[in-house]
Amino acid sequence: MSTFFFWAAAASVAFHPLLYPVLGLKRIVPGCGPPPGYWHRRLVLNLLETNLGMVLNLGLAVGVALSAESASPLAWPLAAVAAGVDLVYTVAIVALTPRDWWHGLPTGLALVAYAIAFALA
């Protein structure tokens, strides 16, 4: 049963890395300053690095779900790390951009899914 919630967490965190480059960057990049400038390039690089972190978080969530399906002993420690990453993302998003609190919903939902999986174990 907990495998279902691990897959639910992975599906939840999939929204950011898959939609952010398509929808988010298109709206944010023009506000990063004049295009040929150093700060424009640096801010866009930081946005892309953030997206890479979200991709790695998705990979971790999928790894948790796959290891839980195979009854690997690594599933629970990996789930604890993934839940910690989601907690950091959620708190950072809500604390640093309170007007955009809803951006923290996908990782917050993943955190709830991990909590349910831990409770069922």
C-alpha positions in Angstrom: 0.0 0.0 0.0 2.8 2.4 0.8 4.1 1.9 -2.8 1.0 3.7 -4.1 1.8 6.8 -1.9 5.5 6.7 -3.1 4.2 6.9 -6.7 1.8 9.6 -5.7 4.7 11.6 -4.3 6.7 11.1 -7.5 3.7 12.2 -9.6 3.3 15.3 -7.4 6.9 16.5 -7.7 6.8 15.9 -11.5 4.9 19.1 -12.1 7.7 21.5 -11.3 10.6 20.0 -13.4 8.4 19.3 -16.3 6.3 22.5 -16.5 8.7 25.0 -15.1 10.9 25.2 -18.2 7.9 25.5 -20.5 5.7 27.9 -18.5 7.7 29.5 -15.7 10.9 30.4 -17.4 9.1 32.0 -20.3 7.5 34.5 -17.9 10.4 35.0 -15.6 13.4 35.4 -17.9 12.3 38.8 -19.4 12.4 40.2 -15.9 16.0 39.3 -15.3 17.5 42.4 -16.8 18.7 43.3 -20.3 19.5 40.1 -22.3 23.1 40.7 -23.2 24.1 41.6 -19.6 26.0 39.5 -17.2 23.3 39.5 -14.5 20.7 38.4 -17.0 22.9 35.3 -17.9 23.7 34.7 -14.3 20.0 34.8 -13.1 18.9 32.6 -16.0 21.7 30.1 -15.1 20.4 30.1 -11.4 16.9 29.4 -12.6 18.1 26.5 -14.8 20.1 25.1 -11.8 17.1 25.3 -9.6 15.1 23.3 -12.3 17.9 20.7 -12.3 17.5 20.4 -8.5 13.8 19.7 -9.1 14.7 17.1 -11.7 17.0 15.4 -9.3 14.2 15.5 -6.7 11.9 13.8 -9.2 14.6 11.1 -9.8 14.9 10.5 -6.1 11.1 10.2 -5.8 11.0 7.7 -8.7 13.9 5.8 -7.1 12.0 5.6 -3.9 8.9 4.2 -5.6 10.9 1.7 -7.6 12.9 0.5 -4.6 9.6 0.1 -2.6 8.1 -2.0 -5.4 11.1 -4.4 -5.3 11.0 -4.5 -1.5 14.5 -3.1 -1.3 15.8 -2.2 2.2 16.9 1.2 0.8 13.3 2.3 0.2 12.7 3.8 3.6 16.0 5.6 4.0 15.6 7.1 0.5 12.0 8.0 1.3 13.2 9.9 4.4 15.8 11.8 2.3 13.1 12.6 -0.3 10.7 13.8 2.3 13.4 16.0 3.8 14.1 17.5 0.4 10.4 18.1 -0.2 10.1 19.7 3.3 13.0 22.1 2.5 11.5 23.0 -0.9 8.0 23.6 0.6 9.2 25.7 3.5 11.6 27.7 1.3 8.9 28.5 -1.3 6.3 29.5 1.3 8.8 31.5 3.4 10.6 33.3 0.6 7.6 34.0 -1.7 4.5 34.1 0.5 2.4 35.6 -2.3 3.2 32.5 -4.4 2.5 30.0 -1.7 0.6 27.8 -4.1 3.9 26.9 -5.9 4.7 24.9 -2.8 1.6 22.7 -3.2 3.2 19.9 -5.4 6.1 19.3 -2.9 3.7 19.8 0.0 1.4 17.1 -1.4 4.4 14.8 -1.9 5.3 15.4 1.7 1.8 14.4 2.8 2.1 11.3 0.6 5.4 10.3 2.3 3.9 10.9 5.7 1.0 8.6 4.9 3.4 6.0 3.6 5.4 6.2 6.8 2.2 5.9 8.9 1.1 2.8 7.0 4.4 1.1 7.4 
